[in-house]
C-alpha cells in the first residue's frame, strides 16, 4: 500500500518535472527563435512624367504703321490788294429847277394849323424877297396840287390848314410853280402835322420851308 503511494508520488513528481521542462523548453525556444524582421523594401514611387510646360505663344505685336508726317499745306501767297482808289469827289446834285428848298423849319404847336415860309431870289441876300411867287401845296411827292397861294410884300406865303384851335394832321409837300402851275423848284418837306396838345414837345401845328434861287 505504501509502495503504491510512493509510486504515485514519484509519478506525479516526474510529470511535474516533465511539465516544467517542457515549459522552460518552450520559453527558451520562444526566446531563441528570432522572428526575422521583414525589411520593407522602399516603395518605388512612380516618378511623374514631367508635364510639358507649354511654351508661351509669342503674340505678334502689331508694328504701328508709320504714317508719313503730313506737311502743313503751303500757305497761299496773300492776294495782293489793289492800291486804294482815291474816293471820287461827290458831285453836288445839280437841281434842274430854278429854285431850291431849304430843310423844313422847326415845327411847333400853335393856336391854329398852318404852313408858312419865305422865298428869296438871292441865297446870299436876306433882303432879296420874292414878291408874288406862286407857291403850291400838295402831298410829299408833289403829285397833286391841293392849293396855290402867292407870296406877300415880304416874300412870305401862308397855307392855313385849320382854324383857331383846329388840328389838321397830315404830311405835306410845298414847291414853287409858274403861272401854268408847272413846277419850278425842288419839293420842300415833308412836313408832318399832328393833333398833339401844346404841352407835348412833339406837337406840330405850325411849320414851313424856305426857298432860294
C-alpha positions, 0 to 999 in steps of 0.5 A: 500500500505504501509502495503504491503511494510512493509510486504515485508520488514519484509519478506525479513528481516526474510529470511535474518535472516533465511539465516544467521542462517542457515549459522552460523548453518552450520559453527558451525556444520562444526566446531563441527563435528570432522572428526575422524582421521583414525589411520593407523594401522602399516603395518605388514611387512612380516618378511623374512624367514631367508635364510639358510646360507649354511654351508661351505663344509669342503674340505678334505685336502689331508694328504701328504703321508709320504714317508719313508726317503730313506737311502743313499745306503751303500757305497761299501767297496773300492776294495782293490788294489793289492800291486804294482808289482815291474816293471820287469827289461827290458831285453836288446834285445839280437841281434842274429847277430854278429854285431850291428848298431849304430843310423844313423849319422847326415845327411847333404847336400853335393856336391854329394849323398852318404852313408858312415860309419865305422865298428869296431870289438871292441865297446870299441876300436876306433882303432879296424877297420874292414878291408874288411867287406862286407857291403850291401845296400838295402831298410829299411827292408833289403829285397833286396840287391841293392849293396855290397861294402867292407870296406877300410884300415880304416874300412870305406865303401862308397855307392855313390848314385849320382854324383857331384851335383846329388840328389838321394832321397830315404830311405835306409837300410845298414847291414853287410853280409858274403861272401854268402851275408847272413846277419850278423848284425842288419839293420842300418837306415833308412836313408832318402835322399832328393833333398833339396838345401844346404841352407835348414837345412833339406837337406840330401845328405850325411849320414851313420851308424856305426857298432860294434861287 
